[in-house]
Amino acid sequence: MEVLYRSTRGNGSTVTASNAILKGLSEDGGLFVPDQIPVLDVPMEQLAQMSYQEVAYEVMSRFLTDFTEEELKKCIQSAYDKKFDTDVIAPLLSGIIPRIYNSFQRHGSVDSSISADNSCEEKRCDQ
């Protein structure tokens, strides 16, 4: 299934992913969005066993359908190589939910409650 991209302003024709990337913005000034959301048909259990790069390939290959497997994998590998100061690409920060909660409370914009397992429920306050 080929995923094409169209303008958020609804004008113009559809373009391939590579053309959308090269153009940046559509002729009418809109952003390019996919004309359909592809299905990720890889079971979550299988994704959990993959490296970050492998998951990136599985997801990106569904959206960037005019790129070859070799092109995508080369781009992904070069984006996530040894240029960073850690091998952990997207580390989870311990205690991030309580810090977000405290930040929202200081600004008074969100009514949040955090349970013992750090799950969070939030609703906008009309102040």
C-alpha positions in Angstrom: 0.0 0.0 0.0 1.5 3.3 -1.1 1.0 6.2 1.4 0.8 9.6 -0.3 0.9 13.0 1.4 -1.5 16.0 0.9 -1.6 19.6 2.2 -3.3 20.4 5.5 -5.0 23.2 3.7 -6.7 20.7 1.3 -5.4 22.2 -1.9 -3.1 20.6 -4.5 -2.3 17.1 -5.5 -0.9 14.3 -3.5 2.9 13.6 -3.4 5.1 10.8 -2.3 6.9 10.8 1.0 10.2 11.7 -0.6 8.7 14.7 -2.5 7.0 15.9 0.7 10.3 15.8 2.5 12.1 17.6 -0.3 9.4 20.3 -0.6 9.0 20.9 3.1 5.7 22.8 2.6 3.0 22.3 0.0 2.5 24.9 -2.7 -0.4 26.4 -0.7 1.7 26.8 2.4 0.2 23.8 4.2 2.0 21.0 5.9 2.1 17.6 4.3 0.2 14.9 6.1 -0.4 11.2 5.1 -3.6 10.6 3.2 -4.2 7.5 5.3 -2.7 6.1 8.5 -1.1 2.7 7.8 -1.6 -0.3 10.0 1.3 -1.4 12.1 0.8 -5.2 11.8 3.7 -6.2 14.0 2.5 -7.6 17.4 3.5 -5.5 20.4 5.3 -8.5 22.0 7.5 -8.7 18.9 8.2 -4.9 18.9 9.2 -5.1 22.6 12.0 -7.5 21.7 13.3 -5.3 18.9 16.0 -2.6 19.1 15.1 1.0 18.8 16.4 1.0 15.2 14.3 -2.0 14.3 11.1 -0.5 15.7 11.9 2.8 13.9 12.2 0.8 10.6 8.9 -1.0 11.2 7.0 2.2 11.8 8.8 4.4 9.2 8.5 1.8 6.5 4.7 2.1 6.7 4.8 5.8 6.2 7.7 6.3 3.8 6.6 3.8 1.2 8.7 5.1 -1.7 12.0 4.4 0.1 13.7 1.1 -0.3 14.4 -1.1 2.8 18.1 -0.4 2.3 17.6 3.4 2.1 15.5 3.5 5.3 17.8 1.2 7.3 20.8 3.3 6.3 19.1 6.5 7.3 18.0 5.0 10.6 21.5 3.5 11.4 23.2 6.8 10.6 20.7 8.8 12.7 21.3 6.6 15.8 24.9 5.7 15.6 27.7 6.4 18.1 27.5 10.2 17.8 25.7 10.5 21.2 27.2 10.2 24.6 25.1 7.2 25.5 24.0 4.0 23.9 20.5 4.4 25.4 18.6 6.2 22.6 15.4 7.2 24.5 16.0 6.7 28.2 13.1 6.9 30.6 13.7 9.4 33.3 13.0 8.3 36.8 10.5 10.5 38.5 9.4 12.5 35.5 5.7 12.3 36.2 6.0 13.9 39.7 8.2 16.7 38.2 5.6 17.3 35.5 2.9 17.3 38.2 4.7 19.8 40.3 5.3 22.1 37.3 1.6 22.1 36.4 0.7 22.7 40.0 3.0 25.8 40.2 1.4 27.3 37.1 -2.1 26.4 38.2 -3.2 25.3 34.7 -3.9 21.6 35.2 -5.7 19.7 38.0 -3.6 16.5 38.3 -3.7 13.5 40.5 -1.0 10.9 40.6 -1.5 7.4 42.1 1.1 5.3 43.8 2.0 3.6 40.5 2.8 7.1 38.9 -0.2 6.9 36.6 -1.6 10.4 36.0 -5.1 11.8 35.4 -5.3 15.4 34.4 -8.1 17.8 33.4 -7.9 21.4 32.3 -9.0 24.0 34.9 -11.1 27.0 33.9 -9.5 29.7 36.1 
